[in-house]
Amino acid sequence: MPDRDYYEVLDVPRDANPDAIKKSYRKLARKYHPDVNPGDKSAEKSFKEVQQAYDVLSDQEKRAMYDRYGAAGFEGMGAGPRAGASEWASRFGGQGEETFDFSDLIGSYAQGGGGGGGGGLFEDLFGRMRAGAGGKAARPQAGRDVEAHLTIPFLTAVRGGQTSIQVQRSDGKSETLTVKIPPGVDEGAKLRLKGQGEPGPKGAPAGDMTIIVSVEPHSYFKREDRNLLVEVPLTVAEAVLGAKVDVPTLDGMKPVPIPAGTSSGQKLRLKGQGVPGSAGKPDGDLFVVVKIVVPKGVDDESKRLIEQFADLNKQSPRAGLW
């Protein structure tokens, strides 16, 4: 017997009238019928629970006994549900010996006359129900979707490209798939390979494969959305006097002018040199992040010159910060 209350199974209040119980039963029986849910064990269980609950609540005497004693009142009495879906169109016990025809239960889903008895009746009626208003048969249920994880190089994620992934199938076989990487893919992006999931039952289409992307870090490029950052070391003289230094870009090394008086941490923008535009998004920018490198040891003459430089160029860089 169902673990749940029969009224809960049929989704009706305890004071529901017979018509309300019958209406709810028809709705739920259509929803959980095995022909509508092939291979779904959960739906099959619900279908049997719905049958059993209706078998009791549609009968005045059984319902009265259930209201008084609950499911315990039927233990050992063989008052369980019909054996399976094939008996759904059989007669339900109770006063008046009401007989339900399957075409009656389907209602507006199955229009026109019924077919033969037994399995032929179900097949004919459910065939029409699945067809719907358009007259086309419902598509068979596709196979299960699966997930896979793929780690790609930083520059492949930025520029796009093609790579391969090896997947282990449910039958134990290993397969290598080619994956196209669109430009600008970021960490955690999901790529869909249609039809590369589990095979569908009885010749139905296969499910899809979702590939979750991880991106390897780069040795000197960093990414912020569609912008790239690269840290460029400068000498004290280059920062103070200005210079032209070679800077790495996606297209190779390019000379970049450094203005005189550039401070450490300052960013110089190279427009359009970041992540290439894609899917309606514009090109990102490349930011050169300046890092001034001070020599660890200097001779006495250099110290004297630095002291002279400091005397001639008074600064208070921390003034007003705290």
Secondary structure, DSSP 8 states (H G I E B T S, - for coil): --SS-HHHHHT--TT--HHHHHHHHHHHHHHH-TTTSTT-HHHHHHHHHHHHHHHHHTSHHHHHHHHHHGGGGGTTTT----SSGGGTTSB--STT--B--HHHHHGGGS-S----SHHHHHHHHHHHHHHTTTT----------EEEEEEE-HHHHHH-EEEEEEEE-TTS-EEEEEEEE-TT--TT-EEEETT-SS--GGG-----EEEEEEE---SSEEEETTEEEEEEEEEHHHHHH-EEEEEEETTEEEEEEE-TT--TT-EEEETT-SS--BTTB----EEEEEEEE--S---HHHHHHHHHHHHHS---TTTTT-
